[in-house]
Amino acid sequence: MKLYSCCFLIIAYFLLTISCSIAKDLPGKDLFYNSKGKHGSCNHCHVNGNSAGRWDFEIQKIDEEDGKKIPSLKGIGKRKDEEQIIRSIHLMKKMFSFKLTDEQISQLAEYVGTL
């Protein structure tokens, strides 16, 4: 019984390590945290993929009470296909003046799909 438990733990650790390293190696992760638009990076509003509150278009800032709710990106890869994510990134690029190439947008979409 102990042998089965040890084997299970080793396999689980190995699979967890692989899945974590895949997300770390995605170039889109660096873009998510470091590409700067008019108001900061993607992470500014989607902190680690979660919502940071509401975006007030009038004052152009995050506000806890007023404005449009900032959506969480957690699980977005299960709800939307890559093309839908790319269209959303193009919209954010236009609205918030991100300077991204088409290749970078594809990389960012690939990373966002893993959140």
N, CA, C and O of each residue as an XYZ file, in Angstrom:
460
protein
N       0.818     -1.195      0.000
C       0.000      0.000      0.000
C       0.862      1.259      0.000
O       0.555      2.232     -0.690
N       1.964      1.233      0.794
C       2.858      2.383      0.841
C       3.522      2.606     -0.513
O       3.756      3.745     -0.916
N       3.823      1.521     -1.211
C       4.456      1.628     -2.524
C       3.520      2.332     -3.505
O       3.961      3.180     -4.281
N       2.229      1.987     -3.476
C       1.253      2.642     -4.352
C       1.125      4.133     -4.018
O       1.040      4.974     -4.913
N       1.111      4.442     -2.735
C       1.013      5.836     -2.318
C       2.225      6.639     -2.777
O       2.088      7.764     -3.257
N       3.396      6.061     -2.627
C       4.621      6.743     -3.064
C       4.622      6.947     -4.580
O       4.977      8.022     -5.063
N       4.230      5.926     -5.319
C       4.172      6.038     -6.784
C       3.170      7.116     -7.199
O       3.445      7.914     -8.095
N       2.020      7.133     -6.548
C       1.009      8.136     -6.861
C       1.551      9.539     -6.608
O       1.376     10.426     -7.444
N       2.206      9.751     -5.469
C       2.752     11.068     -5.137
C       3.836     11.495     -6.126
O       3.896     12.661     -6.518
N       4.679     10.568     -6.524
C       5.742     10.885     -7.486
C       5.144     11.275     -8.834
O       5.574     12.251     -9.449
N       4.162     10.517     -9.288
C       3.518     10.817    -10.577
C       2.781     12.147    -10.499
O       2.860     12.949    -11.430
N       2.064     12.395     -9.406
C       1.334     13.651     -9.249
C       2.297     14.841     -9.231
O       2.031     15.868     -9.854
N       3.402     14.698     -8.521
C       4.409     15.764     -8.478
C       4.988     16.020     -9.868
O       5.157     17.173    -10.265
N       5.288     14.969    -10.600
C       5.844     15.073    -11.950
C       4.866     15.799    -12.872
O       5.274     16.690    -13.618
N       3.593     15.437    -12.834
C       2.593     16.076    -13.684
C       2.397     17.543    -13.310
O       2.251     18.391    -14.191
N       2.392     17.846    -12.035
C       2.254     19.228    -11.585
C       3.450     20.066    -12.028
O       3.283     21.205    -12.463
N       4.641     19.512    -11.921
C       5.852     20.212    -12.334
C       5.820     20.515    -13.833
O       6.188     21.610    -14.257
N       5.380     19.547    -14.625
C       5.302     19.745    -16.072
C       4.292     20.832    -16.405
O       4.587     21.719    -17.206
N       3.100     20.781    -15.805
C       2.069     21.773    -16.131
C       2.497     23.168    -15.705
O       2.199     24.134    -16.408
N       3.183     23.305    -14.586
C       3.659     24.624    -14.151
C       4.751     25.144    -15.070
O       4.776     26.336    -15.380
N       5.642     24.288    -15.507
C       6.741     24.743    -16.367
C       6.248     25.120    -17.747
O       6.845     25.982    -18.391
N       5.177     24.503    -18.223
C       4.623     24.869    -19.532
C       4.149     26.308    -19.495
O       4.464     27.072    -20.407
N       3.397     26.709    -18.470
C       2.903     28.078    -18.377
C       4.043     29.067    -18.192
O       3.971     30.182    -18.710
N       5.102     28.690    -17.464
C       6.237     29.574    -17.245
C       6.973     29.853    -18.542
O       7.488     30.955    -18.732
N       7.034     28.883    -19.432
C       7.810     29.009    -20.650
C       7.072     29.713    -21.777
O       7.658     29.968    -22.829
N       5.806     30.031    -21.579
C       5.054     30.693    -22.634
C       5.484     32.153    -22.736
O       5.450     32.874    -21.738
N       5.890     32.604    -23.934
C       6.305     33.996    -24.090
C       5.172     34.981    -23.798
O       5.429     36.131    -23.444
N       3.929     34.538    -23.943
C       2.791     35.401    -23.660
C       2.697     35.787    -22.200
O       2.122     36.826    -21.875
N       3.250     34.973    -21.310
C       3.220     35.303    -19.884
C       4.002     36.580    -19.630
O       3.550     37.455    -18.890
N       5.160     36.687    -20.236
C       5.966     37.895    -20.096
C       5.215     39.105    -20.649
O       5.252     40.184    -20.057
N       4.531     38.929    -21.784
C       3.737     40.010    -22.364
C       2.605     40.425    -21.424
O       2.341     41.615    -21.258
N       1.939     39.448    -20.812
C       0.816     39.711    -19.905
C       1.249     40.604    -18.742
O       0.526     41.520    -18.348
N       2.431     40.328    -18.201
C       2.898     41.066    -17.033
C       3.695     42.324    -17.372
O       3.779     43.233    -16.547
N       4.283     42.397    -18.569
C       5.220     43.476    -18.841
C       4.888     44.397    -20.005
O       5.458     45.485    -20.081
N       3.997     44.019    -20.914
C       3.635     44.925    -22.013
C       2.817     46.072    -21.442
O       1.832     45.859    -20.735
N       3.233     47.273    -21.755
C       2.566     48.440    -21.186
C       1.686     49.130    -22.217
O       2.109     49.425    -23.334
N       0.469     49.372    -21.810
C      -0.447     50.183    -22.590
C      -0.594     51.526    -21.902
O       0.226     51.897    -21.062
N      -1.623     52.240    -22.256
C      -1.871     53.570    -21.701
C      -2.005     53.544    -20.175
O      -1.644     54.515    -19.510
N      -2.515     52.455    -19.618
C      -2.773     52.393    -18.171
C      -2.025     51.256    -17.478
O      -2.367     50.900    -16.350
N      -1.031     50.690    -18.115
C      -0.271     49.614    -17.494
C      -0.386     48.328    -18.285
O      -0.824     48.328    -19.436
N       0.007     47.242    -17.663
C      -0.003     45.927    -18.316
C      -1.376     45.269    -18.191
O      -2.262     45.796    -17.519
N      -1.545     44.132    -18.833
C      -2.781     43.343    -18.699
C      -3.018     43.013    -17.225
O      -4.148     43.019    -16.737
N      -1.903     42.723    -16.528
C      -1.971     42.351    -15.126
C      -2.480     43.492    -14.243
O      -2.927     43.246    -13.122
N      -2.420     44.715    -14.722
C      -2.904     45.858    -13.944
C      -4.400     45.705    -13.641
O      -4.842     45.971    -12.523
N      -5.169     45.279    -14.637
C      -6.621     45.119    -14.452
C      -7.028     43.680    -14.162
O      -8.028     43.437    -13.487
N      -6.252     42.729    -14.674
C      -6.543     41.301    -14.494
C      -5.426     40.711    -13.634
O      -4.602     39.942    -14.128
N      -5.398     41.064    -12.365
C      -4.313     40.665    -11.468
C      -4.211     39.143    -11.402
O      -5.103     38.468    -10.889
N      -3.101     38.615    -11.935
C      -2.874     37.170    -12.029
C      -4.050     36.453    -12.697
O      -4.334     35.294    -12.393
N      -4.719     37.144    -13.593
C      -5.842     36.565    -14.317
C      -7.194     36.831    -13.673
O      -8.227     36.598    -14.300
N      -7.212     37.314    -12.433
C      -8.463     37.625    -11.748
C      -8.875     39.063    -12.025
O      -8.124     39.826    -12.633
N     -10.052     39.423    -11.583
C     -10.557     40.777    -11.754
C      -9.981     41.698    -10.684
O      -9.808     41.298     -9.533
N      -9.683     42.941    -11.079
C      -9.186     43.926    -10.119
C     -10.291     44.872     -9.668
O     -10.017     45.812     -8.922
N     -11.516     44.654    -10.092
C     -12.626     45.527     -9.705
C     -13.417     45.980    -10.908
O     -13.856     45.163    -11.717
N     -13.599     47.288    -11.028
C     -14.380     47.873    -12.124
C     -13.548     48.940    -12.820
O     -12.744     49.627    -12.189
N     -13.750     49.070    -14.130
C     -13.046     50.088    -14.895
C     -13.997     51.252    -15.142
O     -15.038     51.103    -15.781
N     -13.614     52.418    -14.617
C     -14.404     53.627    -14.805
C     -13.857     54.358    -16.030
O     -12.766     54.925    -15.981
N     -14.616     54.345    -17.126
C     -14.169     54.948    -18.378
C     -14.074     56.468    -18.281
O     -13.296     57.089    -19.005
N     -14.853     57.062    -17.401
C     -14.843     58.516    -17.262
C     -13.526     59.011    -16.672
O     -12.926     59.953    -17.191
N     -13.080     58.384    -15.601
C     -11.828     58.816    -14.965
C     -10.630     57.986    -15.424
O      -9.492     58.264    -15.046
N     -10.897     56.955    -16.250
C      -9.842     56.101    -16.815
C      -9.001     55.432    -15.730
O      -7.772     55.417    -15.799
N      -9.686     54.878    -14.728
C      -9.002     54.190    -13.635
C      -9.867     53.062    -13.101
O     -11.068     52.990    -13.362
N      -9.217     52.184    -12.344
C      -9.942     51.122    -11.654
C     -10.648     51.736    -10.455
O     -10.067     52.499     -9.684
N     -11.923     51.379    -10.324
C     -12.744     51.872     -9.224
C     -13.498     50.673     -8.669
O     -13.995     49.847     -9.435
N     -13.587     50.571     -7.376
C     -14.256     49.414     -6.757
C     -15.771     49.443     -6.923
O     -16.409     48.391     -6.885
N     -16.369     50.638     -7.110
C     -17.823     50.732     -7.108
C     -18.429     51.137     -8.441
O     -19.469     50.604     -8.827
N     -17.806     52.060     -9.147
C     -18.379     52.572    -10.389
C     -17.639     52.018    -11.604
O     -16.447     51.716    -11.543
N     -18.369     51.893    -12.696
C     -17.760     51.471    -13.942
C     -18.148     50.064    -14.332
O     -18.973     49.415    -13.688
N     -17.530     49.616    -15.404
C     -17.803     48.289    -15.953
C     -16.944     47.249    -15.239
O     -15.744     47.446    -15.049
N     -17.567     46.149    -14.851
C     -16.840     45.091    -14.150
C     -15.749     44.527    -15.049
O     -15.997     44.190    -16.207
N     -14.553     44.430    -14.510
C     -13.427     43.836    -15.229
C     -13.573     42.319    -15.110
O     -13.612     41.794    -13.998
N     -13.653     41.607    -16.234
C     -13.859     40.165    -16.144
C     -12.606     39.407    -15.699
O     -11.481     39.794    -16.016
N     -12.825     38.338    -14.969
C     -11.734     37.435    -14.618
C     -11.364     36.639    -15.864
O     -12.234     36.290    -16.662
N     -10.092     36.355    -16.030
C      -9.637     35.554    -17.170
C      -9.445     34.087    -16.794
O      -9.099     33.268    -17.644
N      -9.667     33.757    -15.532
C      -9.507     32.366    -15.088
C     -10.478     31.465    -15.842
O     -11.683     31.719    -15.854
N      -9.964     30.427    -16.462
C     -10.792     29.460    -17.187
C     -11.271     29.941    -18.542
O     -12.118     29.293    -19.157
N     -10.748     31.065    -19.026
C     -11.235     31.607    -20.294
C     -10.938     30.667    -21.465
O     -11.688     30.628    -22.440
N      -9.851     29.916    -21.366
C      -9.503     28.972    -22.427
C     -10.516     27.845    -22.572
O     -10.581     27.200    -23.618
N     -11.301     27.606    -21.534
C     -12.359     26.589    -21.588
C     -13.667     27.168    -22.118
O     -14.509     26.442    -22.646
N     -13.827     28.489    -21.972
C     -15.067     29.141    -22.396
C     -14.990     29.729    -23.796
O     -16.005     29.843    -24.482
N     -13.783     30.102    -24.223
C     -13.631     30.755    -25.523
C     -12.500     30.098    -26.311
O     -11.527     29.605    -25.740
N     -12.652     30.102    -27.640
C     -11.566     29.553    -28.455
C     -10.512     30.641    -28.673
O     -10.726     31.805    -28.336
N      -9.378     30.245    -29.238
C      -8.249     31.160    -29.392
C      -8.601     32.378    -30.250
O      -8.136     33.482    -29.969
N      -9.404     32.190    -31.279
C      -9.790     33.318    -32.143
C     -10.600     34.360    -31.371
O     -10.422     35.560    -31.581
N     -11.481     33.916    -30.486
C     -12.263     34.852    -29.667
C     -11.351     35.623    -28.718
O     -11.533     36.822    -28.504
N     -10.374     34.928    -28.157
C      -9.419     35.580    -27.259
C      -8.592     36.600    -28.036
O      -8.343     37.701    -27.545
N      -8.170     36.241    -29.240
C      -7.389     37.160    -30.080
C      -8.209     38.408    -30.403
O      -7.682     39.519    -30.352
N      -9.487     38.241    -30.734
C     -10.341     39.411    -31.013
C     -10.440     40.327    -29.792
O     -10.405     41.550    -29.924
N     -10.561     39.738    -28.621
C     -10.627     40.534    -27.390
C      -9.320     41.294    -27.149
O      -9.334     42.452    -26.732
N      -8.202     40.634    -27.415
C      -6.901     41.296    -27.236
C      -6.754     42.449    -28.224
O      -6.230     43.505    -27.870
N      -7.216     42.253    -29.470
C      -7.176     43.340    -30.453
C      -7.992     44.538    -29.958
O      -7.571     45.684    -30.120
N      -9.148     44.280    -29.361
C      -9.980     45.351    -28.825
C      -9.253     46.079    -27.692
O      -9.234     47.309    -27.661
N      -8.659     45.334    -26.769
C      -7.921     45.948    -25.663
C      -6.705     46.717    -26.189
O      -6.352     47.770    -25.658
N      -6.076     46.187    -27.227
C      -4.929     46.856    -27.848
C      -5.344     48.236    -28.358
O      -4.638     49.225    -28.160
N      -6.491     48.281    -29.010
C      -6.993     49.540    -29.564
C      -7.435     50.496    -28.453
O      -7.098     51.679    -28.488
N      -8.177     49.999    -27.479
C      -8.721     50.852    -26.416
C      -7.635     51.424    -25.499
O      -7.728     52.568    -25.054
N      -6.607     50.619    -25.223
C      -5.617     51.009    -24.226
C      -4.219     51.222    -24.797
O      -3.239     51.269    -24.053
N      -4.128     51.351    -26.132
C      -2.877     51.711    -26.820
C      -1.709     50.766    -26.517
O      -0.597     51.210    -26.235
N      -1.976     49.462    -26.580
C      -0.888     48.499    -26.451
C      -0.170     48.419    -27.791
O      -0.808     48.449    -28.843
N       1.137     48.319    -27.755
C       1.917     48.175    -28.971
C       2.348     46.715    -29.059
O       3.383     46.323    -28.520
N       1.537     45.921    -29.748
C       1.794     44.485    -29.884
C       1.745     44.109    -31.355
O       0.908     44.605    -32.109
N       2.654     43.222    -31.753
C       2.622     42.682    -33.105
C       1.596     41.556    -33.156
O       1.124     41.096    -32.117
N       1.253     41.114    -34.354
C       0.321     39.987    -34.492
C       0.887     38.737    -33.827
O       0.143     37.963    -33.226
N       2.204     38.535    -33.932
C       2.828     37.370    -33.297
C       2.706     37.465    -31.776
O       2.410     36.471    -31.114
N       2.933     38.653    -31.224
C       2.809     38.834    -29.779
C       1.368     38.635    -29.319
O       1.127     38.086    -28.244
N       0.416     39.076    -30.126
C      -0.997     38.874    -29.782
C      -1.313     37.387    -29.736
O      -2.024     36.936    -28.838
N      -0.800     36.625    -30.684
C      -1.003     35.166    -30.679
C      -0.373     34.538    -29.446
O      -0.967     33.651    -28.832
N       0.827     34.988    -29.075
C       1.503     34.456    -27.890
C       0.721     34.807    -26.623
O       0.572     33.979    -25.724
N       0.230     36.027    -26.564
C      -0.558     36.464    -25.413
C      -1.857     35.668    -25.309
O      -2.265     35.280    -24.214
N      -2.498     35.429    -26.436
C      -3.740     34.648    -26.458
C      -3.478     33.222    -25.990
O      -4.288     32.644    -25.266
N      -2.357     32.658    -26.400
C      -2.004     31.303    -25.972
C      -1.833     31.251    -24.449
O      -2.309     30.319    -23.801
N      -1.153     32.250    -23.882
C      -0.968     32.277    -22.428
C      -2.287     32.502    -21.697
O      -2.594     31.799    -20.735
N      -3.067     33.482    -22.153
C      -4.346     33.784    -21.498
C      -5.237     32.551    -21.506
O      -5.989     32.325    -20.557
N      -5.163     31.757    -22.555
C      -5.959     30.524    -22.639
C      -5.582     29.487    -21.590
O      -6.343     28.550    -21.345
N      -4.395     29.647    -20.956
C      -3.969     28.687    -19.925
C      -4.366     29.125    -18.519
O      -4.197     28.369    -17.562
N      -4.894     30.343    -18.389
C      -5.230     30.848    -17.048
C      -6.418     30.126    -16.450
O      -6.827     30.431    -15.330
